[in-house]
Amino acid sequence: MKKSICLYFQVHQPTRLRLYRFFDIGKDSHYYDDFANRTILKRIAQKCYLPMNELLLEAITKSKGKFKLAFSISGSALEQFDRYAPEVIASFRKLAETGNVEFLCETYNHSLSSLVSPQEFAHQVGKHKAAVEQYFGVTPKVFRNTELIYSDAIGKMAFDLGFKTMLTEGARHIMGWKSPNYVYNNDFVEDQKLLLRNYSLSDDIAFRFSDRGWSEWPLTAEKFVDWLHGAEGEIVNLFMDYETFGEHQSPECGIFEFMRALPEFISKDKELEFVTPSRAAAKHKSIGDLSVPQPISWADEERDTSAWLGNELQQDAFNKLYGLEEKLSILNDPALWNDFGHLSESDHVYYMCTKFFSDGEVHKRFNPYDTPYEAFINYMNVLSDFIIRVNNAIAEKQ
Amino acid sequence: MKVLMFGWEFPPHIAGGLGTACEGIVKGLAHNGVETLFVMPSASGDEDQSCATILNASDVAVQHVSDTVEAFLDKVKFINVDSNIVPYVDPEEYFEAIERMKREQTRETTVGFGQKFKFSGKYGANLLEEVSRYAQVGGTIAMQHAGEFDVIHAHDWLTYLAGIAAKELSGKPLVVHVHATSFDRGTDDMVDTRVYSIEKRGMEAADRVVTVSDLTRNIVINKYGIDPGKVVTVHNAVDFSGRENLHVERGVHDKVVTFLGRITFQKGPEYFIEAAAKVLKRTRNVRFVMAGSGDMMQRAIRQVARLGISDRFHFTGFLRGQEVQKMFALSDVYIMPSVSEPFGISPLEAMRSNVPSIISHQSGAAEVLKYALKVDFWDVDAMADDIYALLQYPALSDFANRQGFDEVNALKWNNATRKLKKVYESVVNP
């Protein structure tokens, strides 16, 4: 049996909030920085999504169908593509038409609902599934939760929604002596298979590729294929943000050349083959249960949820938002659900993270605010206006 | 009566409340028949000169250094000028000042005698250097204008050395005016000793020390060891002429309780937050606003989040110009829970905007405001009680509102400066 190489790229763009002052509360209920969202999206489309999609399409054609990979595109990102850069959707659709690209399901707004609300989780998963069907004409079969957040219970929730395969992080504190290079199953549900990210090899591309201080710099496709050969096990899962290509790693560092060469080398290799997550689950048997009582994720050194809910600011904002759920269900107003969805994007609480020391670099890179405090103040001002709208609507209904 | 007055700033370009107070004093003195020659480090030329002649210290060359000046300057030369020291300044201003100073440092430190010294007139990084240069210029001005004034008046420690130099060279009596002391800027055990020594020297050299409240008078007597016989309180006033209250349409239907000022230890922000949490346990139809910025802001935000009230407690950041009026117009209750406040002009502004105010007993304003509600800064239960009462009982808030409005309108600089004129007279003709 050839060793499987499973590539999956995450595509997500947050709906950034505008500078929302106390004076705006109750007066102006447009919360989003449309200019920043459009500008950033268009820039990344030019630097990453469009050229990279073209590159991948070429590689698939060249490999005569041997090159396979998967994407998960959040609903928030899809909305922005639709609004500001529909050509990106068209280029993803071209990839979908090859049949070699799988689209995964996630929570529509890249939210943390799995940690707090099974109802909202189910709602967002359903919404995302419908969006993928609408845009790409395929029904997603495999689930990846926001930031690869996973626990036994979250896996079970996804299973109950019909997902027999799920992706998560091969977090060291969960794996212990076990290798992420095999397929495991959910501790609660034997029939749910888990694909675990090989963080070392994934981060070699996503984080270290252009690092000249790294002893392995420069990384070439030959060298990387050697490492894949050397990796003990049946499958190597390379999961990373799609923005790695062209955005986090600049074109000048040779990341595109690397990604052009890699599929060629692997396709020709006698011991390696590309698989999609669905194919991986069909091909490999589970070698055992994996117990994950507490949620894990792919973020930061801790690989837990502390990047989003680690301090009192984040917890307060998070609790205040999800405290509205019951009222929203009573109202069932599409406009309110829509704003609730955008406010539930995990990015907003991520900006309030105060773990500046070990992972500060990564946090800073993605943060439009100067300090976590500014992020919190702005978010709470927006949320306060939203709460007023919800309460007014409830009062009207009564 | 003519007075040579040393200030640090004058409207329209002001960073703190000192400039506003100086303008009020100068106008009030004019009303009482006192002419003022006002010296400031960096005049822009657009100051209102109808009541005083404004001298720009940056235009004065230090040339004829007499023996006495030499001797005096020897005394001030030991002042260390290399470290950052910043009185009443907001963080943004501080940051900008530091950046500007860094750029300008080289040029400014090479200025010598016989040349003009370009003052920034701000509260920046090389403030102490400016203070000692200002003293040199002050002495020169006193000589150039000898015979044109009867008394010297210096506002706050920044100008005390200039006042002393002027006194030594002209032989005229000196009045120093204490708007704030080191003890209002730091805590008891964290006082900047360099500033303290300048303050003490100024008060000792002065013939009279004027304080803005009895609270400050006690500090001057107890902490600086100044003879009580020469310390006189002249309470601040406020000039509301030409001011119309803003009418702003409200976005929120809840009542709004506002704290406005620097978020620093002295202003007691944490007591306000605790009181807010207590009020919110009782009633939900209220929002709290902390307007301003400062070194305690991050701690305050954490405290709010920890108490779980961040959907009802808002931060606006630093407010400028018109935004302050807007904030008052949106408020139902104003609160100043200061731990130490020499005077505190903001509750006067709030009351003038028809906002009933709660202030701490530890503020100088408490000595003059009968119709503000008063609590001890640490008594968060009493504070919560007062907030609740003002929100829930219209009879109380209407009364406080109406009476407070009249009360602050009666606090006129004309009256305060009449008292100041008496102080001048007591030193000119002892």
Interface residues (C-beta under 8 A of the other chain):
Chain A: R21 F22 F23 D24 I25 G26 K27 D28 N311 E312 L313 Q315 D316 A317 N319 K320 T371 Y373 E374 F376 I377 M380 N381 L383 S384 D385 I387 I388
Chain B: E249 R250 G251 V252 H253 R287 V289 M297 Q298 I301 R302 V304 A305 R306 G308 S310 D311 R312 H314 F315 T316 G317 E323 K326 L330
